[in-house]
Amino acid sequence: MKRLLMVAVIASGLLNVAAFAVGETKPEAPQSTKATPSKAQPKSDKGKMTGEKKKKEEHHCTLRLMWWLLPKDSPELGLQEEDEVVPIGVDQMQVNGVIEYHGDANVQIMRRALSQQVDKKGKAIMTWLPYVTLPLKTDDTDICAILFDTGKGSANSRIFDFKPAIFPFGSLEIINLTRAKVACSLGGKIMTAEPNHTAISSNSFVDRAAPQITLAVQEPGGEEKLLFNSRLIMSGSVRSLFFVMERVDEDKEIRYEVTTVIDINPEGGAAKLPTTTPPAAIKPATKAPTETKSAGKKGA
């Protein structure tokens, strides 16, 4: 009888081992009632690591914002910075004052709107809602973002690199938003911008000058259309952006148009200049715009 009992015990043990090997739950041993101080230590380390990671991922960038076309309702905008929203002013196609931003690489622009909550008097409470996110790359330390309102409580954006090493004062940037190639001669030096691309002049005028500028469109069929030929005042205190756009309706006499935005060097102490040609609504981001007011009269 003892031999049979021993065989039964051994067999039971083998079955338990086999069950654990195939993934069945193994009976847990009784837990000790003694304190386990080691569990509190990882929590402190985790908090420390989270703080270090947050500090390491903080992005520093100089921001400039402007509307392509000011929305009809003119929403009040704010910049999300940690746990607060700082109100900001944005102008139409005019570079506003610089904002020294420190925070997440995805810059969150908020808009002020009525919430579904009401106060004691039954009036809706104002709150900040997400409006548009500016995704910054690692090397984005000085940018200008143009905002395009969608009319649906949100916006799209297009970001331009404004680092002086990339876009120095005294230079000119061509933003080609057409289906053709754009060629520009500035002071005898030629630059070209492919469709939906940009080009920055290689010559930078530190001293005040009035170089000759010629802007033309080179269509795929080889035909060239002169946009304008004139002189442009250049100096080390300004830099210019020329947006070249195309109408969708090709039957129009004027298919290509130019809108100019001037940025003043804040260190130069000069007041900012207003845009000379207010643009109309265009499609945002990577798509070429479809409609704008003519700027062809600016070229002499």
C-alpha positions in Angstrom: 0.0 0.0 0.0 2.8 2.5 0.8 4.4 1.7 -2.5 1.2 2.6 -4.3 0.9 5.9 -2.4 4.4 6.9 -3.3 3.8 6.2 -7.0 0.6 8.3 -6.9 2.5 11.2 -5.3 5.3 11.0 -7.9 2.8 10.9 -10.8 0.9 13.9 -9.4 4.2 15.9 -9.3 5.0 15.0 -12.9 1.6 16.2 -14.0 2.1 19.5 -12.3 5.5 20.0 -14.0 4.0 19.2 -17.4 1.0 21.6 -16.9 3.4 24.5 -16.0 5.6 23.7 -19.1 2.6 24.1 -21.5 1.6 27.5 -20.0 -1.0 26.6 -17.4 -1.1 28.6 -14.2 1.2 27.4 -11.5 -0.2 27.6 -8.0 1.2 30.7 -6.3 3.1 30.5 -3.1 1.7 32.3 -0.1 2.9 36.0 -0.2 4.9 37.3 2.7 3.3 40.0 4.8 6.7 41.7 5.3 7.2 45.1 3.7 9.0 45.2 0.4 10.8 48.6 0.2 12.3 47.7 -3.2 9.0 48.5 -4.9 9.0 52.1 -3.8 12.5 52.7 -5.3 11.6 52.1 -9.0 8.8 54.6 -8.7 11.3 57.4 -7.7 13.7 56.4 -10.4 10.8 56.3 -13.0 9.8 59.9 -12.0 13.4 61.0 -12.3 13.8 59.4 -15.7 10.5 61.0 -16.9 11.7 64.4 -15.9 15.0 64.0 -17.6 13.3 62.7 -20.8 10.9 65.7 -20.8 13.7 68.1 -20.4 15.7 66.4 -23.1 12.9 66.5 -25.6 12.0 70.2 -25.1 12.3 72.0 -28.4 13.6 75.5 -28.7 12.5 77.5 -31.8 11.9 81.1 -32.9 8.4 81.2 -34.4 6.8 83.6 -36.9 3.2 83.3 -37.8 1.0 84.9 -40.5 -2.3 84.3 -42.2 -2.5 83.7 -45.9 -6.0 85.1 -45.8 -7.5 86.4 -42.7 -10.6 84.4 -41.8 -14.0 86.2 -41.7 -14.5 85.4 -38.0 -10.9 86.4 -37.1 -10.4 83.7 -34.4 -8.4 84.6 -31.3 -5.4 82.4 -31.3 -3.1 81.3 -28.5 0.1 79.3 -28.1 0.1 76.2 -25.8 3.0 76.4 -23.5 3.1 73.6 -20.9 -0.1 74.1 -18.8 -1.2 77.5 -20.1 -2.2 79.1 -23.3 -0.5 82.5 -24.2 -2.6 84.7 -26.6 -0.8 85.7 -29.8 -1.5 88.1 -32.6 -1.3 87.0 -36.3 -1.5 89.3 -39.4 -2.4 88.6 -43.0 0.7 88.0 -45.1 2.8 90.1 -42.8 5.5 88.6 -40.6 4.6 89.3 -37.0 6.9 89.7 -34.1 9.1 86.7 -33.2 8.0 84.2 -30.5 10.7 82.4 -28.5 9.1 79.0 -28.1 10.2 76.3 -25.6 8.2 73.1 -25.5 7.0 70.1 -27.4 8.3 69.6 -31.0 4.6 69.6 -32.1 3.7 73.2 -31.5 0.0 73.4 -30.7 -1.8 76.6 -31.8 -5.2 77.0 -30.0 -8.3 79.0 -30.8 -10.7 80.6 -28.3 -14.3 79.4 -28.5 -17.4 78.8 -26.6 -17.5 75.5 -24.7 -20.5 73.3 -23.8 -20.1 74.2 -20.2 -22.1 77.1 -18.7 -21.5 79.3 -15.6 -23.9 80.0 -12.8 -25.8 82.5 -14.9 -26.3 80.0 -17.7 -23.8 81.6 -20.1 -21.4 79.5 -22.1 -17.8 79.4 -20.8 -15.0 80.4 -23.1 -12.2 77.9 -23.6 -9.2 77.1 -25.8 -9.6 74.4 -28.5 -6.9 72.9 -30.7 -6.7 74.7 -34.0 -3.5 73.7 -35.9 -0.3 71.7 -35.0 3.1 72.8 -36.4 5.3 69.7 -36.6 8.9 70.9 -36.1 11.9 68.9 -37.3 15.0 68.6 -35.2 16.8 71.3 -37.1 13.8 73.7 -37.1 15.1 76.5 -34.8 13.9 79.5 -36.7 10.7 79.2 -38.8 7.9 81.1 -40.4 4.5 79.4 -40.6 1.6 80.5 -42.9 -1.8 79.5 -41.7 -4.7 78.5 -43.9 -8.1 78.5 -42.2 -10.3 75.6 -43.3 -13.6 77.2 -42.2 -14.2 74.1 -40.0 -12.7 75.3 -36.8 -9.2 74.2 -37.8 -6.3 75.2 -40.1 -3.5 73.9 -42.2 0.0 75.3 -42.4 3.1 75.7 -44.5 6.4 76.1 -42.8 9.5 78.0 -44.1 13.0 77.8 -42.8 14.0 81.3 -41.7 17.5 80.5 -40.2 19.8 83.4 -41.4 22.3 80.7 -42.5 19.6 79.4 -44.9 17.7 82.5 -45.7 19.9 85.5 -45.0 18.8 89.1 -44.8 19.6 90.9 -48.1 18.4 87.9 -50.1 15.3 86.8 -52.0 13.3 83.6 -51.9 11.0 82.4 -54.7 8.1 80.1 -53.7 6.9 78.4 -56.8 3.2 77.3 -56.4 2.6 76.7 -60.1 2.9 73.7 -62.5 5.7 75.4 -64.4 9.4 76.2 -63.7 10.1 79.7 -62.4 13.3 81.4 -63.3 14.6 84.6 -61.7 17.6 86.8 -62.5 18.7 89.0 -59.6 21.7 91.2 -60.2 22.8 89.0 -63.0 22.7 85.7 -61.1 20.0 83.2 -62.1 18.1 80.8 -59.9 15.3 78.5 -60.8 12.5 76.9 -58.7 10.8 73.7 -59.8 7.0 73.3 -59.4 6.0 73.4 -55.8 9.5 74.1 -54.7 11.5 77.1 -53.4 14.8 78.8 -54.4 16.9 81.3 -52.5 19.2 83.8 -54.3 22.9 83.0 -54.0 23.8 86.7 -53.8 23.0 88.6 -50.6 23.0 92.4 -50.6 24.4 93.6 -47.2 24.6 97.2 -48.4 21.7 99.0 -49.9 21.4 98.4 -53.6 18.8 98.3 -56.4 19.7 95.3 -58.6 17.8 94.4 -61.7 15.3 91.6 -61.2 13.6 89.6 -64.0 11.0 86.9 -63.2 9.7 84.5 -65.8 7.8 81.2 -66.1 9.2 78.4 -68.2 6.3 76.1 -69.2 6.8 72.4 -70.0 6.3 73.1 -73.7 9.3 75.5 -73.7 7.3 78.7 -73.8 8.5 81.5 -71.6 6.2 84.1 -70.0 7.7 87.3 -68.5 6.1 88.1 -65.2 8.0 91.4 -64.6 11.3 93.1 -65.2 12.2 95.9 -62.8 14.6 97.0 -60.1 14.3 95.8 -56.5 15.5 97.7 -53.4 17.7 95.3 -51.4 19.7 95.7 -48.2 21.0 93.8 -45.2 17.9 94.8 -43.1 15.3 93.1 -45.3 14.6 89.8 -47.0 11.8 89.2 -49.5 9.5 86.2 -50.3 8.0 86.1 -53.8 5.0 83.7 -54.1 4.4 82.8 -57.7 0.8 81.4 -58.3 -1.3 80.1 -61.1 -5.0 80.4 -61.9 -6.9 77.2 -62.5 -8.9 78.9 -65.3 -6.3 78.9 -68.1 -8.6 81.0 -70.4 -7.9 84.0 -68.2 -5.5 86.6 -69.7 -3.5 86.7 -66.6 -2.6 83.2 -65.5 0.4 83.8 -63.3 0.5 86.2 -60.4 3.1 87.3 -57.7 2.5 88.2 -54.1 5.4 89.7 -52.1 6.0 89.5 -48.4 8.9 91.5 -46.8 10.5 90.5 -43.5 12.4 93.2 -41.6 15.5 92.4 -39.6 14.4 93.1 -35.9 18.0 94.0 -35.1 17.9 96.7 -37.7 15.4 98.7 -35.8 13.1 99.3 -38.8 9.4 99.1 -38.6 7.7 96.2 -40.4 6.3 97.0 -43.8 2.7 96.1 -44.8 2.2 93.6 -47.6 1.6 95.4 -50.9 -0.8 92.9 -52.4 -3.4 91.1 -50.2 -3.9 87.6 -51.5 -7.1 85.6 -51.8 -7.8 82.1 -50.5 -5.6 79.3 -51.8 -5.4 75.6 -51.0 -2.9 75.0 -48.2 0.2 72.9 -47.6 1.8 71.0 -50.5 -1.0 71.7 -53.0 -0.6 74.6 -55.4 -3.1 77.5 -54.8 -6.0 77.9 -57.2 -7.0 81.5 -56.9 -5.5 84.9 -55.8 -5.8 88.5 -56.6 -3.5 89.8 -59.3 -0.1 91.1 -58.4 1.1 91.7 -61.9 0.9 95.4 -61.6 3.8 95.6 -59.2 6.4 94.8 -61.9 7.3 97.9 -64.0 
